[in-house]
Amino acid sequence: MLLAAGPATAQRVPEPRTRTYYVAADTVSWDYAPSGRNLITGAPFGAREETWVASGPARIGRVYLKSVYRAYTDSTFSQRVERPDEWRHLGILGPVLRAVVGDTLRVVFRNRTPYPASLHPHGVFYAKDSEGAPYADGTGGADKADDAVPPGGIHVYLWPVPARAGPGPGDPSSIVWLYHSHVSEPRDSNAGLIGPIIVTARDEARADATPRDVGREFVALFKIFDENMSPYLAENVRRYAEGQMPTGEEDAEAFAESNLMHTINGYVYGNLPGLDMRLGERVRWYVVDLGNEADLHTAHWHGNTGLLSGHRTDVVELLPGTMAEFDMVPDDPGTWLFHCHVDDHIMAGMQALYRVHAAAGGATAGR
């Protein structure tokens, strides 16, 4: 099937297909600030920032054991799929699972963490054997095998992508959903098991399921990782806090606060890499949120504006579980701040930098 794309060209609409991904939940040592500096100020960490990044007795610091979803090449899970430079900004997020309306996502999942984990998707269709969430739903047997994959276990999730999983009236050509572990959702998501699904309209998609009208895509998760709820807390204390827990009530409160990591894609204080684009490029930001009552965020871009559901703005409001698309054609070059506008979150490091470079060939974009 062909669609006219201009006077002299035509675009082939991809046929429906099954897109297979091999995804493991792995345990890693995650550094929330790998540069060791506040890259927003360009200076070493000060006393305020050290609330969250300094380690020592009864203080874990900026490195924690976490769980992450990672992509592999096949069912042996012996060779990881390396992320290209344009996707290194995903940080702690799992691999992008792409589909076109009418496709089926097939995810072969292996749990390599020390606790049960799963994959639960938003938006797409799933039967009871592919929901990835345990609760009293009246099912049993094979329909429960997906609920909590044990350590070392493998499960195959099948997620058809019907029209209602794709863009709706007034939406852009592609939209974002989340997937995450849902065995114990607060524990699992704070451990780090979160990733994006991007669904493109069939008549707007390239063969690889990317939207044809977009030149650059970014996914940004605004989340306070509560390491106090992590299944690795005791081991993190042993490894990174000299094995010491706080003793007094005041120390316990300070310890709990130090374990609230205010991040964009798992990084604090400007340490998120790879937010690079060019003047005049069609850029789509997929902005998502997952967490508790503290995860009320207002994502703000300095220097440029965009469209959110047809509305011109530079701020996107986010609640836990929110997924939104923000389309930008950058017209102001330079290095710009990208952050949550909640005061407490700014101070705790929920800030990044994005860069708008000269257009290819040195041309400039009009305003």
PyMOL commands that set and color helices and strands:
alter all, ss='L'
color gray80, all
select helices_A, chain A and resi 47-53+85-90+128-130+141-144+163-165+185-191+202-204+227-229+233-240+249-258+343-347+360-362
alter helices_A, ss='H'
color red, helices_A
select strands_A, chain A and resi 2-4+10-12+18-31+37-38+43-44+63-72+97-100+104-111+120-121+154-160+174-180+194-200+216-226+260-264+276-278+283-289+297-301+306-308+311-313+315-318+323-328+334-340+351-357
alter strands_A, ss='S'
color yellow, strands_A
deselect
rebuild
show_as cartoon
